[in-house]
């Protein structure tokens, strides 16, 4: 790969980069408050699940999608809802996602003669993983929180790393509470999963930065999660 190609691979979409420059520390405050609300909701959701078996992931995710959308309702591109580079982002993310599913789920599943889930269950899993989980987390983290950290940190690589840490820790409260564990008890399980979650954050961030919309990162995010939704 030549120098120009490498710069193109790593450089953000110019509209995304320009947009990020216009955020203020007030926007950073909104993002951090929103993250706090998200963490509390996930913890409460985990407690309810542990006590009653009631899973509230769908309504909680819808609420978390609506908050950034309402804040940015006059300019949805500020959370990555944009048609900019849409076709290219969908092609790239779909190819990456299909290769991932073939490599880690479909081919290994066929080789070990795993039981394929019913078509209706696979369709329901696709809706859940791509929209309820994938799109909600992409809007919340890559679309809303990450670029708004820039006014505080002033280095884009630092905003990406910081958002990645926030994204990884987002998985903590629900899983800890749902298992009725203390912070310390859940820590070894968290550490085991954290590196791969951070790596996926980098991949999702690259797609958003490269193409200026969250639809590509949503597709890849959904494919990552669908690795759990094809075989029983």
C-alpha positions, 0 to 999 in steps of 0.5 A: 500500500502506498503512502497516499493509500495509507493516508486514505485508509486512516483519514476520516471523512472530511465532513465528519472531521469538520463536524467534530471541530465544531463541538464544544465542551458543552457537547462533551458534557452532554455526552458524559451525562448521557453515558452516565444515564446509560450505565445506570439504565443497564445496571437497573436492567441487570438487577431486574433481570436477576430478580424477575427474569424479565429482560428489558433490553428492547425498551431500554435500547429504544430509549437510548436511541431516542435520546441522541436522536431527540437532542440532534433532531434538527441535524441527524448527521450529528449522530451519523444518520446520513446517506453520505458514502452510504453505498460504499460503507454498506458494501465494505461492512457487508463484505467484512461481516460476511467474511467474519461470519463464514470464518468464525461461525458458519464454516466451524458450525457446519464442520462440527454439525451444529444445529441450525436455528429455525429460520424464524429464530434467525430472522428475529435474531437478525432484527435484535442484533442489527437494530436493537443492539447494533444500531443503538450502540453505534448511535450512542457511542460512535455517533454521539459520545465519541466525536463529542469527547474531542473538545475535551481531549483535543486529539482524535486518537485519544477520543477513539481510545477513550470512547473505546474504554467507555464502550468496553465498560458499558458491558459491565453493569448489566452483566455484573448485575444480571449474574448477582455478582459484585464488581470484584467478582465479575472483574475476571470475566470482564477482563477476558472479554474486554480486549476483543470488545476494544478491537471491535470498537476500533473497527466500528470507529474506522467505518464511521470515520471513513464514511461519515455514517453509522450504517456501515458500522451498524452492519458490521456490529450486527454481523459480529453479534450474529455469530451467536444467533445462527446455530443453537 
